[in-house]
Amino acid sequence: MTSITEDGQPTHNSCDLESYMVILGDNTGTYFQYYSDDPATEPCDLELTYDFIITMGSSSSNYNLVLEGESAPLVLNGNRLTLTFDDSEVIEFVKN
């Protein structure tokens, strides 16, 4: 993960940026979410994992990520993947 923004403002801390996704060839994957209330005083630990499915969207670079019954637009641009939740929270990943 490279960033989390809400209404255009950064909302992530250094622990949030440890979160990552593993996407498999069958369009399924797992999101690994790391969390700490305060990374300066508390360890950064794996908090949750979420399994998801990716479905085709309106073009070859637009998809939908289906996570726990909710669908979010996913845009793939080169090695950058962008997810938008509730039209205000944007999460970006860069392929490793």
WOJO-V419709 format. One record per pair of residues at least 12 apart in sequence whose C-alpha atoms are under 8 Angstrom apart, sorted by the first residue. I is the first residue (numbers start at 1). J is the second residue. If there is no record, write none. Layout:
BEGIN
i=<I | I>
j=<J | J>
END
This chain:
BEGIN
i=<1 | 1 | 1 | 1 | 1 | 1 | 1 | 1 | 1 | 2 | 2 | 2 | 2 | 2 | 3 | 3 | 3 | 3 | 3 | 4 | 4 | 4 | 4 | 5 | 5 | 5 | 5 | 6 | 6 | 6 | 7 | 7 | 8 | 13 | 14 | 15 | 15 | 15 | 15 | 15 | 16 | 16 | 16 | 16 | 17 | 18 | 18 | 19 | 19 | 19 | 19 | 20 | 20 | 20 | 27 | 27 | 27 | 28 | 28 | 28 | 28 | 29 | 29 | 29 | 30 | 30 | 30 | 30 | 31 | 31 | 31 | 31 | 32 | 32 | 32 | 32 | 32 | 33 | 33 | 33 | 33 | 34 | 34 | 34 | 35 | 50 | 50 | 51 | 51 | 52 | 52 | 52 | 52 | 53 | 53 | 53 | 54 | 57 | 61 | 61 | 61 | 62 | 62 | 62 | 63 | 63 | 65 | 72 | 72 | 72 | 73 | 79 | 79 | 80 | 80 | 80 | 80 | 81 | 81 | 81>
j=<16 | 17 | 18 | 19 | 20 | 91 | 92 | 93 | 94 | 17 | 91 | 92 | 93 | 94 | 17 | 90 | 91 | 92 | 93 | 89 | 90 | 91 | 92 | 88 | 89 | 90 | 91 | 88 | 89 | 90 | 88 | 89 | 88 | 39 | 39 | 34 | 35 | 36 | 39 | 44 | 33 | 34 | 35 | 36 | 34 | 33 | 34 | 31 | 32 | 33 | 34 | 32 | 33 | 93 | 53 | 54 | 55 | 51 | 52 | 53 | 54 | 51 | 52 | 53 | 49 | 50 | 51 | 52 | 49 | 50 | 51 | 52 | 46 | 47 | 48 | 49 | 50 | 46 | 47 | 48 | 49 | 46 | 47 | 48 | 47 | 67 | 68 | 67 | 68 | 65 | 66 | 67 | 68 | 65 | 66 | 67 | 66 | 73 | 75 | 76 | 77 | 74 | 75 | 76 | 75 | 76 | 83 | 84 | 85 | 86 | 85 | 94 | 95 | 92 | 93 | 94 | 95 | 93 | 94 | 95>
END
